[in-house]
């Protein structure tokens, strides 16, 4: 296959991946959809942080990040604490309820993959995981501005 056709086929496959993302979104609790799940996962992975850092990691505008964070705070999954270095700022912290929700999200998504990939070999699942990580790494910092 010629390189141009190969990348065109890859572009079609990545576009079709939206169906997988929609399928995974359907297994999430109604009150904790993708953006809320991202807030929880980033706080677990990176620890306590300011809103600006979270917006940067999510690659969204501060107003969008604030809306998603407010949703998690209202549900008791995240708390806003005074920043000891700057009294005007707040630090976001994952609560025990937020960790419990994240555990539930992980269980639901893992169960969905287990069901949908039951016919796949362990080697195929491992290969897909490796290639998806490599694809993500190849794109580098997606938060960079567009030229």
C-alpha positions in Angstrom: 0.0 0.0 0.0 1.3 3.5 -0.9 2.1 5.8 2.0 -0.7 8.3 1.1 -3.3 5.5 0.9 -2.0 4.1 4.2 -2.5 7.4 6.0 -5.8 8.0 4.4 -6.9 4.5 5.7 -5.6 5.4 9.1 -7.5 8.7 9.1 -10.7 6.8 8.3 -10.0 4.3 11.1 -9.3 7.0 13.7 -12.5 8.8 12.6 -14.5 5.6 13.1 -13.0 5.3 16.6 -15.7 7.8 17.7 -18.1 4.8 17.8 -15.8 3.2 20.4 -15.7 6.4 22.5 -19.5 6.7 22.3 -19.9 3.1 23.4 -17.6 3.7 26.4 -19.5 6.9 27.3 -22.7 4.8 27.5 -21.3 2.7 30.3 -20.5 5.8 32.5 -22.9 6.9 35.2 -25.3 9.6 34.1 -23.9 12.1 36.6 -20.3 11.4 35.7 -19.7 11.7 32.0 -16.4 12.1 30.2 -15.3 15.6 31.3 -16.0 14.9 34.9 -14.2 11.6 34.6 -11.2 13.4 33.1 -11.1 15.9 36.0 -11.1 13.0 38.5 -8.4 11.0 36.6 -6.1 14.0 36.2 -6.3 14.9 39.9 -5.6 11.3 40.8 -2.6 11.1 38.3 -1.1 14.5 39.0 -2.3 15.3 42.5 -3.6 18.5 43.9 -3.5 21.5 41.5 -4.8 24.9 40.6 -7.6 25.3 38.1 -5.2 26.8 35.5 -3.0 23.7 35.6 -6.1 21.4 35.2 -7.4 23.5 32.3 -3.9 23.2 30.7 -3.9 19.4 31.2 -7.4 19.1 29.8 -6.6 21.3 26.8 -9.6 23.5 27.4 -10.4 27.1 28.2 -10.6 28.1 31.9 -14.4 28.7 31.6 -14.9 25.2 30.3 -12.6 23.7 33.0 -14.4 25.7 35.7 -17.8 24.3 34.6 -16.5 20.7 34.6 -14.8 21.2 38.0 -18.0 22.8 39.5 -19.9 19.7 38.5 -17.4 17.5 40.4 -17.4 19.8 43.4 -21.2 19.8 43.6 -21.2 16.0 43.8 -18.5 16.0 46.5 -15.9 14.3 44.3 -13.5 17.3 44.4 -12.9 19.9 47.0 -11.5 23.4 46.6 -9.0 24.3 49.3 -7.2 27.6 49.9 -3.8 27.7 48.2 -1.2 28.2 51.0 1.0 30.1 48.5 -1.7 32.5 47.3 -4.8 33.2 49.3 -6.7 34.3 46.2 -6.3 30.9 44.5 -7.8 27.5 45.3 -6.2 24.1 45.1 -8.4 21.3 43.7 -8.2 17.9 45.5 -9.8 14.6 44.9 -12.0 13.5 47.8 -12.5 9.9 49.0 -15.9 10.0 47.2 -14.1 11.2 44.0 -11.7 8.3 44.3 -14.6 5.9 44.8 -16.3 7.3 41.7 -13.0 6.9 39.7 -12.8 3.3 40.9 -16.3 2.7 39.7 -15.6 4.4 36.3 -12.5 2.2 35.9 -14.5 -0.9 36.7 -17.2 0.0 34.2 -14.8 0.8 31.4 -12.7 -2.4 32.1 -15.9 -4.5 32.1 -16.9 -2.9 28.7 -13.5 -3.8 27.2 -13.7 -7.3 28.7 -17.1 -7.8 27.0 -16.3 -6.2 23.6 -12.8 -7.7 23.3 -13.6 -11.2 24.6 -12.7 -12.8 21.3 -9.3 -11.0 21.1 -6.1 -12.7 22.1 -4.1 -11.3 25.0 -1.3 -10.5 22.5 -3.8 -8.5 20.3 -5.0 -6.5 23.3 -1.3 -5.9 24.4 -0.4 -4.9 20.9 -3.3 -2.5 20.6 -2.4 -0.9 24.0 1.2 -0.4 22.9 0.3 1.0 19.5 -2.3 3.4 20.9 0.3 4.7 23.5 2.8 5.1 20.7 0.3 7.0 18.5 -0.5 9.3 21.4 3.3 9.9 22.0 3.8 10.6 18.3 1.5 13.6 18.6 3.4 15.1 21.5 1.9 17.9 23.4 -1.6 18.4 21.9 -2.0 21.5 23.9 0.4 23.4 21.7 -1.1 26.2 19.7 -1.9 25.7 16.0 0.2 27.3 13.4 
